[in-house]
Amino acid sequence: MYLANSNAVARRIRDYYGREATVVGGPVNCRRFRPAERIEHYFLVVSRLVPYKRIDLAVDAFSRLGLPLRIIGDGPDGAALERRAAPNVTFLGSSSDAEVERMMGECQALIFPGLEDFGLAPLEANASGRPVVAFRGGGTLDTVLDGETGVLFDEQTPDSLMAAVERVQSLRWDRDVLRRNAMRFDVSV
């Protein structure tokens, strides 16, 4: 028996090994995250700063948009990303769990530009009552419901991400719907 953490991984198992896999997504500890009383005027990335996470797309898109972007995380790409970023993009380095939880609940939306097998951060944002802007591929196809729990973009380009950011700002988000989506993947399920 094969297990996969998303339908994307299950397809790879079928393609490469000719076997079916049972999808078991998550788990996410949703109890750690709570909606904030007040939403602040910034977008958030929580990620290791490594090439496949495509944080460069977020830096380029937000540098052009001029909207505030805060990036939590560190990694080998950190210095190069900081050099290419406009002043509205702030690198915070490593942060405590409590700080990540607070910022998740207060952000306008979580930005998730990479292609991941599953990806916990989008569900942590939803558990915090916040939408996600994510690349349409991999595990986000299982976790982000376009227009309901976030906005998906089709091309890993700054222009495509910028259009998705504009769209996420134009929609109204129901924090209860967002939390219910995350709870589908909670550790208690």
C-alpha positions as CSV (number, residue, x, y, z in Angstrom):
1,M,0.0,0.0,0.0
2,Y,1.2,3.5,-0.9
3,L,0.3,6.7,0.9
4,A,0.6,10.2,-0.6
5,N,0.1,13.6,1.0
6,S,-1.7,15.0,-2.0
7,N,-3.4,14.0,-5.2
8,A,-0.4,15.4,-7.1
9,V,1.9,13.0,-5.3
10,A,-0.6,10.1,-5.8
11,R,-0.4,10.9,-9.6
12,R,3.4,10.7,-9.6
13,I,3.3,7.4,-7.7
14,R,0.8,6.1,-10.4
15,D,2.9,7.5,-13.2
16,Y,6.3,6.2,-12.0
17,Y,5.4,3.0,-10.1
18,G,2.1,2.0,-11.7
19,R,0.5,1.8,-8.3
20,E,-2.5,3.5,-6.7
21,A,-1.9,5.5,-3.5
22,T,-4.2,6.6,-0.8
23,V,-4.2,10.3,-0.1
24,V,-3.7,11.4,3.5
25,G,-3.2,15.1,3.7
26,G,-1.9,17.1,6.6
27,P,-1.9,17.0,9.5
28,V,-2.1,20.6,10.6
29,N,-2.4,21.7,14.2
30,C,-5.2,24.2,13.6
31,R,-5.7,24.9,17.4
32,R,-2.3,26.8,17.3
33,F,-3.9,29.4,15.0
34,R,-6.6,31.9,15.6
35,P,-8.1,34.8,13.7
36,A,-6.9,38.2,14.8
37,E,-9.1,41.0,16.1
38,R,-7.7,43.4,13.5
39,I,-6.3,42.8,10.1
40,E,-3.1,44.8,9.3
41,H,-2.0,46.2,6.0
42,Y,0.7,43.7,4.9
43,F,1.0,40.4,3.1
44,L,3.0,37.6,4.5
45,V,5.4,34.9,3.3
46,V,6.5,32.1,5.8
47,S,9.1,30.0,4.1
48,R,12.6,28.7,3.9
49,L,14.5,31.0,1.5
50,V,15.5,28.3,-1.1
51,P,15.1,28.4,-4.9
52,Y,12.2,25.9,-5.3
53,K,10.0,28.0,-2.9
54,R,10.0,30.8,-5.6
55,I,10.1,33.6,-3.0
56,D,11.8,35.6,-5.9
57,L,8.3,35.8,-7.5
58,A,6.8,37.3,-4.4
59,V,9.7,39.8,-4.0
60,D,9.5,40.9,-7.7
61,A,5.7,41.1,-7.7
62,F,5.5,43.1,-4.5
63,S,8.4,45.3,-5.4
64,R,6.4,46.3,-8.5
65,L,3.0,46.6,-6.7
66,G,4.5,48.7,-3.9
67,L,2.4,46.8,-1.3
68,P,3.9,45.8,2.0
69,L,5.2,42.3,2.1
70,R,6.8,40.7,5.2
71,I,8.9,37.6,4.8
72,I,9.5,35.3,7.7
73,G,12.2,32.7,7.2
74,D,15.9,32.3,6.3
75,G,18.0,30.3,4.0
76,P,20.7,30.4,1.4
77,D,18.8,32.7,-1.0
78,G,18.2,35.4,1.7
79,A,20.9,37.8,0.8
80,A,20.2,37.7,-2.9
81,L,16.4,38.2,-2.3
82,E,17.1,41.2,0.0
83,R,19.3,42.8,-2.7
84,R,16.5,42.6,-5.3
85,A,13.7,43.8,-3.0
86,A,12.2,47.2,-2.9
87,P,11.9,49.0,0.5
88,N,8.3,47.8,0.9
89,V,9.5,44.2,1.2
90,T,10.7,43.4,4.8
91,F,12.8,40.4,5.7
92,L,12.2,39.3,9.3
93,G,14.5,36.2,9.5
94,S,13.5,33.4,11.8
95,S,10.6,34.1,14.1
96,S,9.1,32.4,17.1
97,D,6.0,30.2,16.7
98,A,4.0,32.9,18.6
99,E,5.1,35.6,16.2
100,V,4.3,33.5,13.2
101,E,0.9,32.7,14.6
102,R,0.2,36.4,15.4
103,M,1.3,37.6,11.9
104,M,-0.7,34.8,10.2
105,G,-3.8,36.1,11.8
106,E,-3.2,39.8,11.1
107,C,-2.0,39.6,7.4
108,Q,-4.1,40.5,4.4
109,A,-3.2,37.2,2.9
110,L,-0.5,34.5,2.8
111,I,1.6,34.4,-0.3
112,F,2.6,30.9,-1.4
113,P,4.3,31.1,-4.8
114,G,6.1,27.7,-5.0
115,L,5.1,24.3,-6.1
116,E,4.8,22.0,-3.1
117,D,3.7,18.4,-2.7
118,F,1.4,19.5,0.1
119,G,2.2,22.7,1.9
120,L,1.2,23.4,5.5
121,A,1.4,27.2,5.5
122,P,-1.8,27.8,3.4
123,L,-3.8,25.7,5.8
124,E,-2.2,27.5,8.8
125,A,-3.3,30.8,7.2
126,N,-6.8,29.5,6.7
127,A,-6.9,28.3,10.3
128,S,-5.9,31.9,11.2
129,G,-9.0,33.1,9.2
130,R,-6.8,34.5,6.3
131,P,-6.9,33.7,2.6
132,V,-4.0,32.5,0.5
133,V,-2.6,33.5,-2.8
134,A,-1.0,30.3,-4.2
135,F,0.4,28.8,-7.4
136,R,-2.1,26.5,-9.0
137,G,-0.3,23.2,-8.8
138,G,0.8,20.4,-6.4
139,G,-0.8,20.2,-3.0
140,T,-2.6,23.6,-3.3
141,L,-5.0,22.0,-5.7
142,D,-6.2,19.9,-2.7
143,T,-6.2,22.6,-0.1
144,V,-6.9,26.0,-1.7
145,L,-10.4,26.5,-3.1
146,D,-10.1,29.3,-5.6
147,G,-12.3,32.3,-4.7
148,E,-13.5,30.6,-1.5
149,T,-10.4,30.0,0.7
150,G,-7.8,31.9,-1.5
151,V,-6.8,32.8,-5.0
152,L,-4.8,30.6,-7.3
153,F,-2.6,31.9,-10.1
154,D,-1.7,29.9,-13.2
155,E,1.9,31.0,-14.1
156,Q,4.9,31.3,-11.9
157,T,5.5,34.9,-13.1
158,P,5.4,38.2,-11.3
159,D,2.5,39.4,-13.5
160,S,0.4,36.3,-12.8
161,L,1.1,36.7,-9.0
162,M,0.3,40.4,-9.2
163,A,-3.1,39.8,-10.8
164,A,-3.9,37.2,-8.1
165,V,-2.9,39.7,-5.3
166,E,-5.2,42.3,-6.9
167,R,-8.0,39.7,-7.0
168,V,-7.5,38.6,-3.4
169,Q,-8.0,42.2,-2.3
170,S,-11.2,42.5,-4.3
171,L,-13.0,39.6,-2.6
172,R,-14.6,39.4,0.8
173,W,-13.4,36.5,3.0
174,D,-15.4,34.6,5.6
175,R,-13.1,33.6,8.4
176,D,-15.4,30.7,9.4
177,V,-15.3,29.3,5.9
178,L,-11.5,29.6,5.9
179,R,-11.2,27.9,9.3
180,R,-13.5,25.1,8.2
181,N,-11.3,24.4,5.2
182,A,-8.2,24.1,7.4
183,M,-10.1,21.9,9.9
184,R,-10.5,19.2,7.1
185,F,-6.7,18.6,7.6
186,D,-6.5,19.1,11.4
187,V,-4.6,16.7,13.5
188,S,-7.8,15.7,15.3
189,V,-9.4,14.3,12.0
